[in-house]
């Protein structure tokens, strides 16, 4: 067995995976967010903050040595020697910790002094007033100026806003994401107590509609994890090109206690195919239940149906109902 000096071993173990890949396998790296990467070979892997996690395999580590051993099946000595041979420790190595941060910052719309316009709008969509007020009080939503849109905010683990989605409060379908929005942190309501379930929705309006439906059934929506995906895309025909939305992927990586996933996606072609894909992919590790609204296009249309609120675009809804027969 070859002998490697302890200080050399220590030096090799200090190299994080991002530094290793940036220097020696740069074509393997794929940047997906501020300081977060995956790899071309394993798209369920996440590399961030000096750590790596192979999501689909449930393994991870904190340096390049652990990556070479767990992912490439190197022995400990092979991993150390590989790093030594590549660096020789006399060459200048680009350190990932010295990498410049992404300069794209979230640009939030100006906030109105009151929120009466968005209250009226959300109430017209059937959302419960107490739920609306709680969201306003916790800065999850606010009314913008000068257009008086409703703005839905997503926060990171430090409670810093990282995502903003705005929607018009008039009859026009005016909506979009604010510049610099990070889709890892889409609008969500996380359980106040530890919960092993998570509910997925296409939009923030659908999420709030589901919370309203729960309250109408005398159920405590505060006990549930609910995430808006910020929309879904029609899956491609080849599974290799399909991707789990980054918002749920990151949530699952950071919440290892989750056991059940409830899909409340729309009753249209995109929603149904996306649900099929997510159920197939995620059911290898989780109990996945497809729970679309029992009628109408989405959770909000279903809520308005229950409440007797007029639903527009009846021709589309009729076509959806015909496809379900």
N, C-alpha and C positions, 0 to 999 in steps of 0.2 A: 504494500500500500504506500503510495507516495506521501511524502511529508510536506505539508504546507505550513509555513510559519503562521502562528496565531494572529499576528497583526495583519497579514495578508488576507486571512479568512475574514477578520473583522471588517477590513476595508471593502471586501467584496459584498459582505452582508449589508453594508451601509447603502449600497446602490438600490434605489427604488425602481420599480418596474417602468415607470414613465421615462425616467432618465435612460434606462437600458434600451428601451424601444426607440426613443428619439435618436440615440446615437448609433444603434446597430441594426435596427429593423424599422426604419422610419416609414416605409411603405405599408407596414402592418397597422399603423395608428390611424384611427378615425376620430376626429373631434366632434362631440355631440352637444357640448354645452360649455359654460364658463368653467374651465379647469377640469372638465370631465371628458374622458376618452373611452372608446371601445376598440376592438381590433377587427380587421377584416375576416379573420379566420373564425373568431368566436364573438358574434354580435351581441351575446347576452352578458359579456364581460364588461365590468365597469372599473375604470382606473381613475382615482380621485383622491386628493389630500394625502398622497403618499401610500395609499392602500389600493389593493385590487380585489375584486370579487367576481367570480365566475358564477353568475346568477343561476343558469340552468343546471349546474352541477352542485351548487351549494358549498363551494369551496372558495378560499381566498387567502390572502397573505399581505405582508407589509414590505416585501422587497423582491428584487429580481430573482434571487436564489430560490425563494419559495415558488415563484412562477415556473422556473425551469424544472423544478422537481415535481410539482403537482400537475402542471399542464403538459410539459414536454417529456415527463417521466425520466429526467436525469437523476442520477444518484447525487448525493450531497457533494462528493468530490468532483464529479463531472460538472456540476453547476458552478462551483467555485473556480475550477480550471477554465471553464468557458468564459467567465467574466474576466479572469486574469489575462487570458490570451487576447481578449478583445481590447482591453484597456492598457495593459502593460503599466498602468499607473503613472506613466511618465508623460502621457499625452493629455492634452486639454480635453476635458469632457464637458459637453453641454449639460448643465444640471437643471432638471425640470423645476426645481424650486426657484431658479433664477428667471424662469420664463415670464415674459410680460403677460399681465392679466388682460383678458378681453376688455377693451375699452367701451364696449356697448353697455350702456347703463339704461335702466328702465326709466322711461319718460312718462310720468303720470299726468293726466289732464288736471287742470285747475279745479279745485274743490269749491262747490257752492256752499254758502252759509247755511242753507237749509236743504231738506231732502223731500219736500212735498211733492215735487213732480214725479220722482221715482217711486214714491209710496203709492201715488195714484196709479201709476203704470203697472207696478207689480201686483197691486190689488186687482186691477182689471184683468190680470192673468190668473187670478184665483189664489195667489200666494197669501198665506196667513199674515195678518198685520203684526202679530207679536214676533213671528219669525223674521219679518222684514226689519222691525225695530231692533231686534237683537243683532242682526247683521250690521246695521248702521252703527250701533253702539260699540261693536267690536272692530269697526273699520274694515269689515269684509266687503261692504259695498258703500258707495257714496254717489252723490249727484254732481256731475261735472259742469263747468262753465266753458264757453258760453252756450253750449248746445243742450244742456240739461239731460245728457245721456246718463244711463245707469252704468256704473263702473264696478266690475267684480275684481277683487284683488286676491292674488295668491301669495302666500308667505313661505319663506324658508324656515328651517328649524330654529333660527334665531329671531323669528317674528319680524324679519325685514321683508318688505314688499319686493317680489321678484317677477310678478306677472300681473297684467291688467287686461281685462277684456271689457270692451264698451259696447253698449247696445242702445239704439235710439228709443226714445219714449213716445214717439208719434207713430203714425200708421206706416211709415216707410221701413223697409228692412235694412236699416243702417247699423252695421256692426263690424267689429274688427278687434285686433289686438294692438295694444300700445307698443311703440318702438322700444326694443330692448327686452321684451317679454321673454322669460325663460320658461318653456313649457314643462320643465320638470316640476314646476310649482303652480300648476293650474288651480283655479278656484276649487276649494274643498271645505268640508266641515269634518273635523276629526273628533272622534269620541272623547268625551271628557274623562271616561274611565277606560281601562284596558279592554279592548274588544278584538276578537279574532275574526271579524268579518269586515268586508269592505264592499260598498255599493258603487257601481260605475255608471256614469251618465254621459251623454254627448254634450250637454250644455248646462250652464249654471242655472238657467230657468227650470230645466227638468229636475235638477238636484233639489232646488227649493220647493218645487211642486211635490216631489216625493216626501220631503220633510212635512209638508202640509198634509198630505194624505195620511202619513203616520199619525200626526197629531189628531186628525179627524177620527182615527181609530183608537184614540186614547193610548197610543204608544209613544214612548219617549225617544224622539229622534236624536237627542243629545248622546245617546248610548251607541250610535252607529258611526262608522267611518264612511263618508260619502265624498266621491271625487268626480268633478267634471273633467272630461278628457279634452275639452276644447275642440270638439268635433272628431270625427273618425274618417279615414279614407277607405275607399273600396279596395280590399286586399287584391294583390296581384295574383296571377294564375299559378305562379311557382312559389312554393312555401319558402324557398331560400330568400326571396325578396320581401317577405312579410315581416313586419316589425310590430312588436308590442308597443303601444303608445308609451313614450318616455315617462309620462307622469305616473302611470301605474307601475311601470318597471322600477322606477326609483323608489316609489312608496313601498313596494314589496321587498326591495333590497334592505330598506331601513326599518322594516317592521316584520321581523322574522316570526312573530306570533300569529300572523294571519293564516287562517286555515280555510276560510270560505270566501268566494268571490261571487257577487251577484251582478249580473249584467242587465241593465235597464236601458238598452239601446233602442233606437227608433224602429218602428214597424215599416221601414222602407227597404229597398234593395241593399243599400250601403249598410244600414244598421243590422240587418239580418245576416249578411255575409260576414261582417265584422264580428258579430257575436259567435257565429260558427267557428271562425278562425281562433278567436280568443279562448273559446271553450276547449277546442282541440289542443291548443298549445299549452294553456295553463293547467289543464286537468291532470297533467303528469305529476304535478306537485300539490295542487289545491283541489278542493271540492268546488266546482264551478256550476252555478245555476243560472240558466237563461230565464230572466223574468222581465220581458217587455211588457208595456201596458196592455191590458186585456182587450182594449179597443182604441181606436183613433191612432194618430201617427206617433205621438210621443207622450211622455209623462204629463206635460203641461196641457196638451189637448185632452188627455184623459181626465185630468183634474177639472178642467173647465166643463167637460161633458157631465161629470158628476155634479158640479155646482150649477149646471144649467146656464153657463156663460156662453154666448154665441161664439162659435169657432169659424174663422175665415178659411178660405181655400178648400171649400167642401168638395170640389171636383177631385182634388188630389187625395183627400181622405177617402172618397168613394172608391177610387182606383185601388188604394191600399187595402180596403176592406174586401174588395172583389178578389184581390190576389190571395187573401188569407182563406178564402172559401175552398 
